[in-house]
C-alpha cells in the first residue's frame, strides 16, 4: 500500500511516502520555502516525494495526517475549561483558529489537494492518526528493525 504521510498547519510541515512500510521519500517544506518551521501545507515536499519515489498522486492509496483533530480540539477545550479564568487569554487565541477551520484537518487537506494538485473528487482516503503514534512511526519505519519497543515523550 502506498501511503502519503503529512504533517502541517502547526509547525515543521513535512511529507513522506511509504510503500508497504518502506520509506520511499521524505522532506520538510521549509527546505523548499526557506521559511524556518514552515507550518503551511507541504505541497512542495509532496511534489518532491512523489518525484523521488517515481509516483503520481493518483498512486497514493491513503493520506495519513499526523494528528487526530477531534482529539486535539477536545484536549484544548478541556485545558481551557480546567484553568478558567486564567486561561481566558488562551481562549482568545484558540477561538479565531477554531473558526478558521484549523481543527478540521481533513477538510483543509482536501482543499489543498484540490487547489495545489487539481484533485477534483473527494474519494481520496484521508485518515487522522494519534499524534504520538506518528512520532513512533517516524522512528520505526526508517529503522532497520522488524519490530521494536518505542517510548514517546512529547510535551
C-alpha atoms as one frame of an Amber mdcrd trajectory, in Angstrom:
protein
   0.000   0.000   0.000   1.272   3.461  -0.916   0.763   5.949   1.907   1.395
   9.692   1.896   2.058  10.985   5.400   1.505  14.685   6.032   2.387  16.975
   8.922   1.208  20.583   8.623  -0.796  23.540   9.938   1.139  23.876  13.235
   4.906  23.833  12.668   7.579  21.952  10.715   5.374  20.836   7.818   6.593
  17.732   6.049   5.600  14.836   3.828   6.716  11.234   3.493   5.759   8.403
   1.176   5.885   4.750   2.140   5.140   1.613   0.179   4.361  -1.492   2.201
   6.056   0.020   5.272   9.253   1.083   3.475  10.062   4.801   3.335  10.497
   5.859  -0.295  10.970   9.596   0.282  10.563  12.267   2.948  11.061  16.034
   3.015  10.317  19.101   5.127   8.515  22.009   3.496  10.999  24.549   4.906
  13.702  23.094   2.642  11.765  24.439  -0.335  10.211  27.628   1.060  13.236
  28.632   3.162  10.797  29.574   5.963  12.027  28.175   9.270   9.427  25.912
  10.943   7.062  26.453   7.989   3.527  25.444   9.010   1.904  25.642   5.583
   0.532  22.716   3.602   3.616  20.800   2.368   2.842  20.969  -1.351   6.489
  21.307  -2.364   7.530  18.444  -0.097   4.757  16.257  -1.531   5.855  17.025
  -5.100   9.447  16.202  -4.195   8.459  12.918  -2.515   6.290  11.841  -5.446
   9.069  12.585  -7.922  11.755  10.891  -5.794   9.543   7.807  -5.417   8.639
   7.747  -9.114   4.941   8.061  -8.295   1.993  10.292  -9.076  -0.613  11.449
  -6.594  -3.159   9.044  -8.099  -0.872   6.169  -6.993  -1.384   7.143  -3.342
  -3.921   4.852  -1.676  -4.143   6.635   1.661  -3.228  10.060   3.016  -2.373
   9.999   6.717  -2.399  13.156   8.814  -0.119  13.132  11.851  -2.734  14.053
  14.410  -6.343  13.402  15.346  -8.015  16.824  15.054 -11.004  15.946  17.219
  -8.770  14.625  19.982  -6.648  17.786  19.866  -9.721  20.015  19.922 -11.094
  18.112  22.918  -7.773  18.435  24.758  -7.559  22.180  24.116 -11.135  22.814
  25.272 -10.564  20.663  28.363  -7.377  22.573  29.215  -9.117  25.925  28.778
 -12.074  24.904  30.932  -9.885  23.391  33.656  -7.816  26.542  34.063 -10.543
  29.203  33.911 -10.362  32.160  34.427  -6.583  32.277  33.960  -6.972  30.573
  30.568  -9.037  33.386  29.041  -6.034  34.594  27.036  -5.641  31.049  25.683
  -9.326  31.087  24.710  -8.889  34.347  22.800  -6.094  32.727  20.782  -7.993
  29.488  20.265 -11.327  30.864  19.031 -10.031  32.526  15.834  -8.085  29.360
  14.986 -11.156  27.226  15.574 -13.375  29.459  13.437 -10.783  29.405  10.649
 -11.095  25.627  10.420  -7.667  24.894  11.838  -9.072  21.975  13.804 -10.634
  20.253  10.779  -7.527  18.880   9.120  -9.313  16.556   6.702 -11.267  19.423
   5.127  -8.157  21.591   4.885  -6.132  18.764   3.329  -8.850  18.092   0.722
  -8.974  21.817  -0.095  -5.183  21.967  -0.541  -5.104  18.799  -2.661  -7.766
  20.372  -4.894  -6.029  23.728  -5.224  -2.411  22.567  -5.475  -2.781  19.240
  -7.276  -6.087  19.543  -9.137  -7.733  16.647  -7.310 -11.359  17.112  -8.335
 -13.107  14.465  -6.256 -13.368  13.671  -2.587 -12.634   9.967  -2.929  -9.084
  10.352  -1.658  -8.974   8.487   1.636  -7.648  10.637   4.461  -7.063   9.251
   7.915  -6.053  11.130  11.045  -3.903   9.146  13.468  -2.758   9.589  17.033
   0.000  12.200  17.306   2.232  10.030  19.474   1.781   7.069  17.144   3.077
   9.358  14.386   6.211  10.043  16.420   6.685   6.307  16.946   6.183   5.587
  13.243   8.736   8.241  12.257  11.302   6.436  14.407  10.348   2.889  13.456
   9.841   2.930   9.676  13.311   4.206   8.722  14.931   1.854  11.256  16.471
  -1.480  10.242  14.274  -3.389  12.713  11.353  -5.720  12.021   9.874  -4.933
  15.438  10.724  -2.573  18.257   9.526  -1.106  21.520   9.231   2.664  21.209
   8.760   5.181  24.002   7.394   8.580  23.010   7.927  11.504  25.374   6.267
  14.599  23.951   5.098  17.590  25.987
